[in-house]
Amino acid sequence: MKVILVADHAYINGGQAKVSLESAIGLAGRGHEVVLFAAVGPADPRLAEAGVRTVLLGQSDVTTAGSLAAFGVQWLWNAPAAAALRALIAESDPRDTVVHVHAWAKALSPSIGPVLQGSAAPVVYTAHEYYLACPNGGFYDYPVAATCHRVPNGAACLAHNCDSRTYPRKLMRVGRHALMRRTGLVEGIDAMITISRLQREVLAPYLPASMRWYDVPNPVDAEPLGHRAGPPGDFVFVGRLSAEKGPEVFAEAARLAGARAVFAGDGPARVGLEARYPEARFLGWQSPDQVKAVLRGARALVFPSVWYEGQPLTVLESLALGTPVLVSDVCAGREAVRHGESGLWFRSNDPRSLADAMAHLANDATALRMGRTAYDLFWADPLTLDRHLDGLERVYRDVAGQEGQAPRLARAG
């Protein structure tokens, strides 16, 4: 089968890109003809080594643009991307081709919608975030650092600034979202892959009732190292230091609990956190191997995210390494944690609730017991790359009509 993977980036700059690239390499290893279509390079050299063809547009993304005004044309409607994707799909035999979209919001834009809708090859979409339903992609209110429950593009949504910067920027997001809904991106999707139950619950009310849903968990890069030896170390936070990830909730909870907060990561909130919480330890950016070492030696991973998330890989990596997790009850990461067994849930955005959970794991025996349980539960049914690829292939066969389903008919864009 030919698989066209559509993404903003051809290199790993986060969990979303990591999954798309790892699946591209894995699918190629299983004998599929894989093409990665991406706006932003450079391409990960492992793609060529694995036999993955890369169609790279050489464009920039919204995070590297000098200003949104300068980047606005591409951000709103990336005409070159649409033309290039249309040509790529046109050269493929729709009877044995699947188009799989991983990302579009940072560079490719809603312009790919009419192309997807007009594709004779079936289209699969992995929802790593919530851009199909929410203009800012996360159902998150940045100014108040809390989950947003307003109806997307409803009156309350339009009147409120939820953007991380300015209200005019929020209105631009609203306009782009309306453009996306009117130009076929949602209608061009034949199958939706979600990576957590929460994600489907949040997205379903805003997508067609006829949507075909599939659960394909993301793979976790981990090896079975056995139970950890004690004693456990500090409570640690791993990830981007930004408001929606809840680092200040952790810092304040650690102060209340009389524990030391350790941060492995970097981001815009770091300077303020260092000033307000001088007792905390900041390790800065860590390589993947360093992150694993930090997690393996921790008392617990603290995951205080105050927005929904998708399927936080850090939570799963921690469990796979035998480290318990303290997780916010609002995010999808809670689905991987058995409360009281492999970790604890705490009330989102509530430092006192998190401090109480940290006090519970301050006991070495409790932390080691939960760590052993976390390890055993994960490795009893591990989220390996092979399991992920098996799931993708089942979806591809289904939507391509190879499992008794009628193949897709081309739709006018």
Salt bridges, closest charged atoms under 4 A:
GLU22 OE2 - LYS18 NZ 3.86
GLU22 OE2 - ARG46 NH1 3.17
ASP44 OD2 - ARG46 NH2 3.14
ASP61 OD2 - HIS9 NE2 2.49
GLU91 OE2 - LYS2 NZ 3.79
GLU91 OE2 - ARG53 NH1 2.70
ASP93 OD2 - ARG95 NH2 2.92
ASP141 OD2 - ARG150 NH1 3.43
ASP141 OD2 - HIS160 NE2 2.55
ASP163 OD2 - ARG169 NE 3.56
ASP163 OD1 - ARG173 NE 2.83
ASP190 OD2 - ARG408 NE 2.80
ASP190 OD1 - ARG411 NH2 3.59
ASP215 OD1 - ARG200 NH2 3.20
ASP221 OD2 - LYS292 NZ 3.42
ASP234 OD2 - ARG260 NH2 2.75
GLU248 OE1 - ARG276 NH2 3.20
ASP266 OD2 - ARG270 NH1 3.45
GLU274 OE2 - ARG270 NE 3.11
GLU279 OE2 - ARG255 NE 2.84
GLU309 OE2 - LYS245 NZ 2.95
GLU341 OE1 - ARG338 NH1 3.84
ASP350 OD2 - ARG347 NE 3.00
ASP356 OD1 - ARG352 NH1 3.79
ASP364 OD1 - ARG299 NH2 2.81
ASP376 OD1 - HIS227 NE2 2.80
ASP381 OD1 - ARG387 NH1 2.91
ASP386 OD1 - ARG30 NH2 3.24
ASP390 OD1 - ARG30 NH1 2.70
GLU393 OE1 - ARG30 NH1 2.74
GLU393 OE2 - HIS32 NE2 2.77
ASP398 OD1 - ARG212 NH2 3.10
GLU403 OE2 - ARG397 NE 2.81
